[in-house]
């Protein structure tokens, strides 16, 4: 907030999320959102970030992420979408999922979503995630880490955008080096409970053994 005094900062809780979705998309999408088991907060927030930025535009960052430079200094007037992949020198083998082996550099990061409102990348991602939720099969998609990654996370985000990437405007950056936007204020590899975000929140989604999507009624 100190670095970006001309930007409006918003922190959304669970009630805010449903209100925003209902305001922009109606009750039908709220109902689809609610099919994600509440224990999988990460999956719910995956879906929400796509819906939020598609509707309003702006800069979404995970709660553990931060900026180290003013956004006005690093974002360009003609930016419409920012894409970035993991720096393999710093985050060795992160995002290199076997299911993305055909895509050089692996996943597009989606702990940040930086876009103009209405960008076609997010429209396509939202449609794919809705399909994934409504057609979730626990036996093929899985639970825990892989259940989230495949249903709402970087796998549908990456494969959907990659398929249409050549059609729409974007800028590819090294998000931390080029823009000073940092993945985590914590040390992701630390075992110190005060320095690793997995220890500061409730049970991590990767440890869950229940279906990501609740049964349709």
trRosetta pair geometry for C-beta under 8 A, 3 or more apart (Angstrom, degrees):
i j d omega theta_ij theta_ji phi_ij phi_ji
1 4 6.5 -79 -135 59 24 82
1 5 7.3 65 165 -91 62 53
1 9 5.2 -60 -93 -25 97 153
2 5 7.2 -1 -157 -61 27 87
3 67 5.7 -144 81 100 148 114
3 68 7.6 -179 -92 -174 164 14
3 69 6.9 152 -172 153 137 14
3 70 5.0 -156 167 -84 88 63
3 71 7.6 108 122 -11 104 72
4 7 4.0 -15 154 25 115 122
4 9 7.5 120 87 -62 116 102
4 67 6.8 56 -31 65 122 153
4 70 5.8 146 -83 -142 69 72
4 71 5.2 32 -106 12 126 105
4 72 7.3 146 -125 -11 82 92
6 72 6.8 37 56 -47 125 139
7 59 7.8 -20 -156 34 145 122
7 71 6.2 53 -53 40 147 137
7 72 8.0 -157 -45 -40 106 96
11 63 7.6 69 -138 -111 102 99
12 16 4.1 -144 -151 97 78 130
12 17 5.3 99 156 -65 124 76
12 20 6.9 -44 -129 -8 137 142
12 48 7.4 -157 103 156 151 142
12 52 7.7 -124 -29 -97 160 149
13 16 5.1 98 48 8 61 106
13 17 7.3 -115 103 -13 32 90
14 17 5.7 -52 -154 25 32 115
14 18 7.1 23 156 -11 64 101
15 18 6.2 -57 -155 37 35 104
15 19 6.4 34 151 -19 67 110
16 19 5.6 -62 -152 38 32 113
16 20 6.2 30 156 -20 69 107
17 20 6.0 -57 -149 35 28 108
17 21 6.4 24 156 -16 64 108
17 33 7.8 -168 141 171 109 149
17 44 7.3 66 150 153 160 110
17 45 7.8 -93 -112 -100 146 64
17 48 5.1 -48 -149 -122 114 145
18 21 5.7 -55 -145 38 33 110
18 22 6.1 32 158 -18 67 108
18 30 5.6 67 -153 -137 86 113
18 33 7.2 -179 -105 94 75 143
19 22 5.9 -58 -146 38 27 108
19 23 6.2 31 155 -25 64 109
20 23 5.6 -54 -146 33 29 115
20 24 6.4 3 165 1 64 112
20 48 7.6 77 78 -158 125 102
20 51 7.6 129 120 116 104 113
20 52 6.2 14 144 -102 143 90
20 55 7.6 164 169 67 96 153
21 24 6.5 -74 -147 48 25 93
21 25 5.4 -42 -178 40 66 116
21 29 5.6 -138 175 108 106 107
21 30 5.1 138 107 -83 121 77
21 33 5.8 -24 -162 -23 172 157
21 48 6.9 -86 -63 -119 113 83
21 51 5.8 18 -109 138 87 155
22 25 7.1 -77 -109 59 14 71
22 26 6.5 21 -153 -148 53 12
22 27 6.1 26 -127 -78 95 55
22 29 7.9 -172 -87 68 41 92
22 30 5.1 12 -74 -55 84 135
24 51 6.9 147 82 168 133 97
24 55 4.1 -17 -152 -126 156 149
24 56 7.8 -94 -87 -42 148 86
25 28 7.4 -107 142 65 90 80
25 29 3.8 -23 129 32 131 149
25 30 7.4 157 85 -34 104 71
25 51 6.4 -59 -30 -154 143 121
25 55 7.5 -100 -44 -76 91 131
26 29 6.1 96 67 14 68 94
26 30 7.4 -122 116 -2 40 96
27 30 5.2 -55 -149 38 43 118
27 31 6.1 47 153 -25 72 101
28 31 5.8 -53 -154 32 30 112
28 32 6.8 28 149 -16 63 103
29 32 5.4 -47 -147 36 40 113
29 33 6.3 49 149 -22 66 102
29 51 7.1 141 160 -120 139 140
29 130 7.8 -67 -124 -102 86 121
30 33 5.5 -53 -150 36 32 116
30 34 6.4 33 152 -21 65 106
31 34 5.6 -52 -148 34 32 113
31 35 7.2 47 149 -33 59 92
32 35 5.7 -39 -163 9 39 117
32 130 5.9 -2 175 -133 155 88
32 133 5.7 100 -178 103 95 148
32 134 7.0 -43 -133 -60 109 94
33 36 6.4 -47 -178 17 45 108
33 44 6.5 75 -175 -142 90 86
33 47 5.9 179 -118 111 85 143
33 48 7.2 68 -136 -71 128 82
35 133 5.5 112 83 175 130 114
35 134 7.8 74 81 -81 172 54
35 213 5.3 11 145 -156 99 89
35 214 5.5 -142 -162 48 57 86
35 216 7.0 -5 -126 -85 127 73
36 40 5.6 -105 172 78 96 115
36 43 4.9 -160 -158 109 131 115
36 44 4.9 174 97 -76 140 78
36 47 6.7 -163 -28 0 151 142
36 133 6.7 -67 -60 -125 86 118
36 152 7.2 17 -105 -43 138 146
36 212 6.5 -31 -141 160 76 80
36 213 6.2 -48 -99 -102 47 64
36 214 7.6 58 128 1 1 88
37 40 5.0 79 70 9 85 102
37 43 7.9 55 49 55 70 135
37 210 6.3 -152 162 113 175 118
37 211 6.7 130 -30 92 135 68
37 212 6.2 -146 19 -173 104 29
37 213 6.9 -148 -21 -101 85 11
37 214 5.3 126 -77 -50 78 90
38 41 7.1 20 178 -70 54 72
38 44 7.3 15 -123 -41 45 146
39 203 7.8 -19 -167 77 98 115
39 205 7.6 136 136 -113 77 79
39 208 5.8 133 135 -119 124 144
39 210 6.4 63 60 59 150 130
40 43 4.1 8 143 21 117 116
40 44 6.5 134 104 -18 75 85
40 147 7.6 -94 -110 107 144 117
40 148 6.1 -175 -159 -88 119 108
40 205 5.4 75 -131 -130 69 121
40 208 6.7 -115 -77 44 84 166
40 212 5.2 50 -57 -142 169 75
41 44 5.5 -56 -149 38 38 113
41 45 6.1 31 156 -16 70 107
41 202 7.9 91 5 59 139 115
41 205 7.1 -139 46 -64 69 115
42 45 5.9 -59 -147 41 29 107
42 46 6.4 41 150 -28 63 100
42 148 5.6 22 96 -153 115 151
42 153 7.6 11 140 -82 106 113
42 205 4.5 -97 20 -12 127 152
43 46 5.4 -42 -149 25 35 118
43 47 6.8 32 155 -14 63 101
43 147 7.8 -47 -73 120 139 89
43 148 4.7 -128 -71 -127 99 92
43 151 6.2 8 -139 86 125 119
43 152 4.4 122 -154 31 78 142
43 153 7.2 -74 -107 -46 71 89
43 205 7.1 151 -21 -145 88 154
43 212 5.6 123 -64 -165 169 113
44 47 6.0 -58 -157 37 32 108
44 48 6.2 30 149 -20 66 111
44 152 8.0 2 -47 169 17 177
45 48 5.3 -52 -139 39 38 115
45 49 6.2 43 161 -27 69 100
45 62 8.0 83 142 -117 139 81
46 49 6.3 -59 -155 27 24 107
46 50 7.2 18 153 -12 59 105
46 110 7.1 55 -138 121 88 131
46 129 7.4 -170 124 -130 105 143
46 148 7.2 152 -17 -176 147 94
46 152 3.7 122 93 138 139 113
46 153 5.4 -88 -116 -83 153 57
46 157 7.9 -115 -167 -50 109 123
47 50 6.2 -62 -162 35 33 109
47 51 6.4 25 150 -13 69 112
47 126 8.0 90 -156 -127 73 72
47 129 5.6 172 -110 150 87 145
47 133 7.7 36 -95 -57 140 136
47 152 5.2 -69 -51 -141 83 129
48 51 5.6 -62 -148 42 34 110
48 52 5.8 35 158 -24 72 110
49 52 5.7 -52 -139 36 29 113
49 53 6.3 14 168 -6 65 109
49 60 4.7 142 -151 152 103 161
49 110 7.2 140 93 166 141 97
49 113 5.1 139 156 11 111 140
50 53 6.7 -65 -144 43 22 96
50 54 6.1 23 160 -19 62 114
50 113 6.9 -151 -87 -123 49 164
50 122 5.3 171 -163 -156 81 96
50 125 5.2 -131 -137 106 137 119
50 126 5.1 174 138 -76 125 83
50 129 6.6 146 43 8 160 151
50 157 7.8 -145 -80 -103 122 100
51 54 6.0 -60 -144 38 24 111
51 55 6.2 16 161 -13 62 113
51 126 6.3 104 -79 -114 68 123
52 55 6.1 -70 -154 40 23 104
52 56 6.0 -32 172 27 64 113
52 60 6.3 109 87 -83 125 132
53 56 6.6 -74 -122 59 27 78
53 57 6.3 56 -167 -113 66 20
53 58 6.2 -127 -121 53 81 75
53 60 5.3 -94 -58 -18 120 122
53 113 4.7 -146 -4 122 162 119
53 114 7.8 -109 -145 -96 144 13
53 115 5.2 87 157 51 121 107
53 117 7.4 -149 166 -99 51 57
53 119 8.0 -22 133 26 98 113
53 122 6.1 -146 92 -106 97 159
54 115 7.6 -2 -81 95 47 137
54 117 6.8 77 167 -153 29 60
54 118 6.6 84 -173 -78 67 26
54 119 6.9 -114 -116 42 68 72
54 122 4.0 -160 -80 123 101 133
54 123 6.3 130 -140 -66 131 59
54 126 6.1 -33 -27 -38 164 138
55 117 6.4 -35 130 -142 19 105
56 117 5.7 -113 128 -94 10 115
57 115 6.2 -116 -132 103 67 65
57 116 4.9 -14 -123 -161 123 35
57 117 3.4 -78 -36 -40 101 77
57 118 7.5 -29 -59 11 101 69
57 119 7.9 108 -101 -20 86 99
58 114 7.7 -86 124 -134 36 56
58 115 7.8 1 47 59 34 56
58 117 8.0 35 -12 -58 71 84
59 71 6.2 -114 -27 -128 161 146
59 75 7.8 -114 -69 -64 124 147
59 112 7.2 -24 -168 -162 81 97
59 113 7.9 158 -157 84 37 51
59 114 4.9 6 -114 -111 74 90
60 112 6.5 155 85 -157 67 46
60 113 4.3 9 49 52 118 91
60 114 7.3 -147 32 -66 64 52
61 65 4.1 -128 179 84 106 121
61 66 7.1 123 155 -73 153 22
61 67 7.6 -126 -60 -42 162 84
61 111 7.2 27 -155 145 57 77
61 112 5.5 -5 -102 -105 68 82
61 181 7.0 -138 -103 -166 124 114
62 65 4.5 91 58 -5 81 110
62 111 4.5 -46 -14 -166 124 91
62 112 7.5 -85 -4 -62 80 56
62 183 7.9 19 46 -167 126 57
62 184 8.0 -27 88 -88 126 73
64 183 7.8 5 107 145 100 57
64 184 4.7 -4 138 -129 115 79
64 185 5.8 -138 -176 24 69 85
64 186 6.1 -47 -164 9 122 104
64 197 4.7 -23 -103 -97 151 150
65 111 5.9 141 -54 148 142 112
65 112 6.7 -151 153 -68 167 92
65 181 6.9 26 170 171 115 86
65 182 6.2 175 -158 89 71 59
65 183 5.8 -63 -108 -164 98 23
65 184 6.4 -52 -86 -78 59 39
65 185 7.4 176 -114 -23 14 81
66 181 7.6 -171 97 -154 35 57
66 182 5.3 -8 62 55 78 105
66 185 5.5 61 -8 -65 127 103
67 70 7.5 75 145 -108 134 16
67 71 6.2 -62 -131 -58 159 84
67 180 6.3 62 -169 114 68 93
67 181 5.5 -29 -104 -105 70 71
67 182 7.4 171 -99 13 17 82
68 180 4.1 -117 64 177 91 106
68 181 7.5 -159 15 -78 78 25
68 182 6.0 67 -26 -25 110 115
69 73 5.4 -98 158 72 108 125
69 74 5.4 96 98 -36 125 123
69 179 7.0 -147 54 169 120 48
69 180 3.6 92 4 57 106 156
70 73 4.4 88 71 -1 93 106
70 74 7.3 162 87 -1 53 88
71 74 6.2 -76 -146 47 35 94
71 75 5.4 8 171 0 79 118
72 75 6.8 -52 -112 47 23 94
74 178 7.2 126 -159 135 113 71
74 179 4.2 115 164 -140 142 73
74 180 6.2 -149 -64 29 154 99
74 181 7.7 -169 101 -31 157 96
75 79 5.3 -95 -169 25 84 153
75 82 7.8 -81 -114 -58 93 131
75 114 7.3 -139 -105 178 122 132
75 179 7.5 48 -60 -134 66 118
76 79 4.6 121 59 -35 79 97
76 171 7.2 99 30 -42 124 163
79 82 6.5 7 -170 -58 125 89
79 114 7.5 -23 150 137 132 109
79 116 7.7 165 113 -39 66 97
79 171 5.7 -64 -123 7 89 131
80 115 6.8 18 156 -153 53 68
80 116 4.7 -48 -146 6 67 122
80 119 6.1 142 161 -107 93 118
80 168 7.6 -122 112 159 135 91
80 169 4.2 66 44 98 140 114
80 170 6.5 -91 78 -85 90 43
80 171 7.9 127 40 -11 64 87
81 114 7.2 131 -156 93 41 68
81 115 4.7 12 -107 -112 75 92
81 116 7.1 -81 -55 18 68 80
81 119 5.3 123 -71 -159 115 156
81 121 5.7 91 -130 15 159 143
81 168 7.2 46 11 125 143 108
81 169 6.6 141 20 105 97 67
81 170 3.9 -47 78 -111 106 86
81 171 7.1 165 82 20 54 63
82 112 7.2 -38 93 123 122 118
82 114 3.9 7 30 73 121 119
82 115 7.2 -131 19 -65 71 62
82 170 7.1 168 -81 -167 13 85
82 171 5.8 -24 -108 68 61 89
82 173 6.1 -29 -159 21 98 117
82 175 7.3 97 154 -102 122 97
82 179 7.5 24 -154 -50 147 159
83 108 5.3 -58 -155 -139 96 122
83 161 7.2 166 -107 153 128 147
83 165 7.8 20 -60 -133 167 116
83 170 5.3 36 -9 164 111 133
83 171 7.2 177 27 85 76 39
83 172 4.9 -33 76 -103 100 71
83 173 7.5 139 74 22 48 67
84 108 7.0 104 62 -157 38 72
84 109 5.1 -22 84 30 89 118
84 112 7.3 24 37 60 123 122
84 172 6.9 142 -85 -162 49 62
84 173 5.3 -40 -85 75 104 71
84 174 6.4 112 -143 -128 110 21
84 175 3.8 41 -157 -38 178 102
85 95 6.5 -174 -165 112 82 156
85 105 4.2 23 166 156 170 121
85 106 6.4 128 -157 68 117 77
85 107 6.9 147 -131 85 84 46
85 108 6.2 -70 -82 -106 73 45
85 109 6.5 168 -115 -21 24 88
86 90 7.9 -135 175 71 80 87
86 91 4.4 -92 -175 82 114 130
86 94 4.2 -152 -161 87 166 106
86 95 4.4 164 -1 15 128 132
86 105 7.7 168 45 177 69 85
86 106 6.8 -19 29 74 108 124
86 107 7.3 45 -11 64 105 86
86 109 6.5 124 -59 -66 69 105
87 90 4.5 35 96 28 113 106
87 91 5.9 96 66 21 65 92
87 174 6.0 61 -76 -152 109 110
87 176 6.7 -79 -8 40 136 119
87 177 7.0 107 -80 -19 145 116
88 91 6.6 -72 -109 72 30 64
88 92 5.8 63 -174 -114 68 48
88 93 7.2 77 -141 -39 94 33
88 94 7.5 -166 -106 37 60 79
88 96 7.9 51 -105 -46 114 124
88 105 8.0 -129 -36 -137 116 72
89 92 7.5 8 -146 -72 10 79
90 176 7.6 -58 55 59 165 153
91 94 3.8 -37 150 15 110 137
91 95 7.5 53 120 4 125 102
91 183 7.8 66 -69 -7 141 165
93 96 5.3 -85 -160 32 57 125
94 106 7.7 172 109 95 49 155
95 100 7.6 -46 162 68 71 153
95 105 7.7 -5 113 150 123 64
95 106 3.9 131 127 122 87 131
95 107 3.8 -121 -159 38 102 100
95 109 7.2 -68 -89 -75 146 69
95 154 6.6 -95 -129 152 90 160
96 100 7.1 -137 -157 76 35 108
96 101 8.0 58 180 -95 78 61
96 106 4.1 -102 -91 -75 49 140
96 107 7.9 -121 -59 0 27 83
97 100 4.6 74 64 14 90 103
97 101 7.8 -105 101 -43 53 65
97 106 6.4 119 16 -149 66 105
97 107 6.5 56 5 -43 108 109
97 149 7.1 165 -95 160 149 139
97 154 7.6 155 -12 96 136 113
97 155 6.5 -65 76 -87 164 98
98 101 5.7 -7 -164 -43 45 110
99 150 7.8 56 40 -101 171 96
99 155 6.0 13 94 -130 134 121
100 103 4.7 -52 -178 41 88 113
100 106 5.1 90 105 -142 134 59
100 107 5.8 -142 -47 -61 176 68
100 155 6.9 -139 -53 -119 107 74
100 158 6.0 0 -113 109 133 148
100 159 7.2 -131 -103 -65 89 89
103 106 6.5 103 92 -112 99 15
103 107 7.8 79 94 -73 135 33
103 158 6.5 150 101 158 171 119
103 159 7.5 -131 -44 -93 145 64
103 162 5.6 -75 -116 -112 129 160
106 158 7.6 -53 155 -141 51 162
107 110 7.8 -78 161 -7 114 92
107 154 4.0 26 -159 164 142 130
107 155 7.2 -68 -104 -73 115 43
107 157 7.4 56 -164 78 101 105
107 158 4.6 -111 -137 -61 66 146
108 154 6.8 -176 64 -152 58 93
108 157 6.1 -123 70 127 104 103
108 158 4.7 163 18 -103 87 82
108 161 5.9 -24 13 62 157 145
108 162 7.7 -172 -23 -52 118 89
109 112 6.2 31 120 34 112 86
109 154 7.4 -37 -123 -112 26 122
109 175 6.5 -78 54 -7 150 149
109 183 7.8 -105 -150 -101 142 106
110 113 6.2 22 -157 -66 74 93
110 153 7.0 173 59 -167 133 57
110 154 5.5 -174 13 -92 113 76
110 157 4.6 -49 -57 -179 147 172
111 183 6.0 63 85 -140 155 80
112 175 6.3 156 36 -149 149 150
112 181 6.0 59 -90 140 156 142
113 122 7.4 83 -171 -94 127 120
115 119 4.5 -94 -180 4 124 147
115 121 7.1 -133 -118 58 145 117
115 122 6.2 157 98 -30 168 128
116 119 5.4 115 67 -58 76 102
118 123 7.4 16 -166 -50 49 113
119 122 5.2 78 73 12 90 101
119 123 7.3 -158 96 -9 45 88
119 168 7.0 117 -173 162 86 140
120 123 5.2 -51 -143 34 42 116
120 124 6.2 40 160 -18 71 103
120 164 6.8 -106 128 135 115 142
120 167 7.2 -71 97 103 149 112
120 168 4.8 -154 54 -88 119 154
121 124 6.1 -66 -160 37 27 107
121 125 6.3 23 150 -18 66 110
121 160 7.6 117 -167 118 67 98
121 161 5.0 28 -150 -115 107 97
121 164 7.0 -174 -100 84 64 114
121 165 7.8 43 -102 -99 111 60
121 168 6.2 -154 -44 82 86 146
121 170 7.1 63 -43 -74 144 127
122 125 5.3 -51 -141 38 38 113
122 126 6.1 43 158 -23 69 102
123 126 5.9 -55 -151 34 27 111
123 127 6.6 26 153 -17 62 106
124 127 5.8 -55 -150 36 32 111
124 128 6.4 30 153 -18 66 107
124 160 4.9 171 128 171 105 112
124 161 7.2 147 81 -79 125 51
124 163 7.8 -148 165 68 150 109
124 164 5.9 157 -35 20 170 147
125 128 5.7 -58 -150 38 32 110
125 129 6.2 29 155 -18 68 107
125 156 6.6 118 -149 132 77 95
125 157 5.5 28 -134 -117 127 60
125 160 4.9 149 -91 90 63 149
125 161 6.7 1 -65 -51 108 88
126 129 5.9 -55 -143 38 29 108
126 130 6.4 32 156 -20 64 105
127 130 5.9 -53 -149 35 29 112
127 131 6.5 32 152 -19 62 105
128 131 5.6 -54 -152 36 33 114
128 132 6.3 35 150 -21 66 105
128 156 4.7 176 126 -172 124 116
128 159 8.0 178 -166 81 161 96
128 160 4.7 -127 -9 -84 157 137
129 132 5.4 -50 -146 35 35 114
129 133 6.4 37 154 -21 66 102
129 151 7.3 74 -145 153 76 62
129 152 5.3 58 -141 -120 115 68
129 156 5.7 141 -75 112 72 153
130 133 5.8 -53 -149 34 31 110
130 134 6.3 18 158 -9 65 111
131 134 6.1 -65 -144 44 27 103
131 135 5.9 -11 168 14 67 118
132 135 6.5 -76 -134 56 21 86
132 136 6.4 56 158 -74 62 79
132 141 7.7 121 -168 -116 96 144
132 150 7.4 -175 -155 135 133 70
132 151 4.8 161 147 -152 126 60
132 152 6.9 -171 90 -64 139 54
132 156 5.9 -88 -39 -71 148 152
133 136 6.0 -17 -154 -34 27 112
133 151 6.7 86 -77 -177 60 107
133 152 7.5 43 -65 -70 97 96
133 213 5.6 158 -154 -109 66 133
134 216 7.5 50 -145 -73 64 137
136 141 5.8 -70 -154 23 74 158
136 151 6.2 16 -106 -117 111 122
136 211 7.2 114 139 -179 130 111
136 212 6.5 -133 -151 71 146 99
136 213 3.8 125 45 30 164 146
137 140 4.7 30 94 31 115 102
137 141 5.7 129 67 -5 61 100
138 141 6.3 -65 -114 55 24 92
138 142 7.0 81 -169 -102 56 7
138 143 6.4 17 -152 -55 99 92
138 147 7.5 -5 -130 -113 71 121
138 211 4.6 -75 -88 -108 127 105
138 212 7.8 167 -102 18 84 76
138 213 8.0 -146 -65 47 87 87
141 146 7.4 174 160 129 56 90
141 147 5.7 76 132 -126 94 67
141 150 5.0 -168 -155 98 86 136
141 151 6.0 63 -178 -63 138 95
141 212 7.2 -85 121 25 127 125
142 146 4.1 6 89 94 147 114
142 147 4.6 -132 102 -64 71 75
142 150 6.7 95 42 22 100 139
143 146 7.5 45 60 63 26 84
143 147 4.3 5 -130 -37 20 143
143 208 6.2 -113 160 109 103 85
143 209 5.7 80 112 -153 146 32
143 210 6.2 160 -150 73 136 22
143 211 5.9 -93 -97 -98 106 32
143 212 6.3 -178 -127 -35 60 79
144 147 5.6 105 43 14 38 107
144 148 7.4 -80 132 -2 28 97
144 205 6.7 146 -155 146 47 65
144 206 5.3 52 178 -165 94 37
144 207 6.5 170 -131 39 110 5
144 208 5.1 178 -93 64 66 66
144 209 6.4 5 -52 -81 107 45
145 148 6.3 -69 -159 38 26 103
145 149 6.1 17 157 -15 67 114
145 205 7.0 124 -83 110 50 85
145 206 3.8 27 -65 -126 98 87
146 149 5.5 -54 -135 42 35 111
146 150 5.8 24 167 -12 68 113
147 150 6.4 -67 -146 42 20 102
147 151 6.0 4 165 -10 61 121
147 208 7.9 -80 47 84 136 107
147 211 7.2 -174 -147 -156 149 44
147 212 4.1 178 153 -38 119 121
148 151 6.1 -67 -134 42 24 101
148 152 6.2 -46 -165 47 65 94
148 153 5.1 67 139 -30 77 127
148 205 5.5 51 -39 139 151 139
148 206 7.9 -86 25 -78 130 60
148 212 6.0 169 -72 -113 59 135
149 153 4.2 -69 -125 70 38 139
149 154 6.1 -28 -152 42 83 83
149 155 5.3 80 150 -12 79 109
150 153 7.1 15 1 44 22 98
150 155 5.1 -11 -109 51 47 150
150 156 7.3 84 -180 -30 38 92
151 156 7.3 -31 148 -11 15 131
151 212 5.2 -173 8 106 162 156
151 213 6.9 -171 -144 -39 151 108
152 156 6.9 -54 -136 39 14 129
152 212 7.8 -161 -2 169 106 139
153 156 7.1 107 64 29 39 87
153 157 6.6 -74 146 -2 34 114
154 157 5.1 -63 -134 48 36 118
154 158 5.4 34 168 -22 74 111
155 158 6.2 -57 -139 37 21 104
155 159 6.2 7 169 -6 61 112
156 159 6.2 -60 -131 45 29 101
156 160 5.6 28 170 -20 66 116
157 160 6.4 -68 -149 37 16 107
157 161 6.4 4 162 -8 57 114
158 161 6.2 -65 -146 42 25 102
158 162 5.9 25 161 -22 66 113
159 162 5.7 -52 -139 36 28 113
159 163 6.5 34 159 -26 61 105
160 163 6.1 -58 -158 27 27 112
160 164 7.3 -16 160 15 60 105
161 164 6.6 -85 -155 54 33 83
161 165 5.6 60 152 -74 74 90
162 165 5.4 -20 -135 -22 30 121
164 167 4.8 -51 -177 30 79 123
164 168 6.4 31 139 3 99 110
165 168 7.3 -94 -155 46 27 83
165 170 7.0 -63 -156 27 81 143
173 178 4.2 -126 -171 70 108 149
173 179 5.8 64 139 -25 151 109
174 177 4.1 3 110 45 123 111
174 178 4.8 122 60 -11 73 103
175 178 6.8 -47 -103 49 12 94
175 179 5.5 -41 -161 41 51 116
175 181 5.0 -62 168 66 96 105
175 183 7.9 94 93 -59 126 80
176 179 7.4 -44 -82 57 8 74
176 180 7.0 41 -167 -118 43 19
176 181 6.5 -105 -92 70 47 53
176 182 5.7 68 -122 -102 98 56
176 183 6.8 -46 -70 -18 120 86
182 185 7.0 91 107 -71 125 56
183 188 7.5 -16 110 -46 123 133
184 187 7.7 177 108 -63 119 10
184 188 5.5 108 50 -59 155 97
184 197 6.1 -114 -149 -21 125 130
186 190 7.0 -121 169 37 89 121
186 195 5.4 145 -157 177 86 46
186 196 5.5 135 163 -110 131 21
186 197 4.6 179 30 -40 152 82
186 200 7.5 -153 -79 0 150 133
187 190 3.7 74 89 -22 115 118
187 192 7.4 52 55 43 121 108
187 195 4.6 5 33 160 102 109
187 196 6.4 -54 78 -77 70 71
188 196 6.8 90 -142 -132 25 81
188 197 7.4 -22 -105 18 68 98
189 196 7.7 -122 69 -102 13 112
190 195 3.9 -32 98 105 158 116
190 196 4.7 -155 75 -55 84 98
191 196 6.8 1 -106 -18 16 146
192 195 4.0 42 78 25 112 113
192 196 6.5 141 68 -9 59 94
192 199 8.0 -151 111 47 39 156
193 196 6.9 -70 -129 43 23 93
193 199 4.1 -133 -140 146 67 144
193 200 7.3 130 170 -65 72 68
194 199 7.7 -63 -37 93 23 126
194 200 7.5 74 -128 -77 35 108
196 199 4.8 68 79 9 95 108
196 200 7.4 174 90 -13 49 91
197 200 5.5 -62 -146 37 44 110
197 201 6.4 19 165 -6 76 110
198 201 6.9 -70 -146 42 26 95
198 204 4.9 -12 -147 -69 97 137
201 204 7.1 93 82 -81 106 70
203 207 5.7 -105 179 70 97 125
203 208 7.0 109 129 -67 118 84
204 207 5.2 87 70 2 81 104
205 208 5.6 -38 -160 4 50 119
211 214 7.0 139 93 -85 113 34
211 215 7.9 74 75 -49 154 70
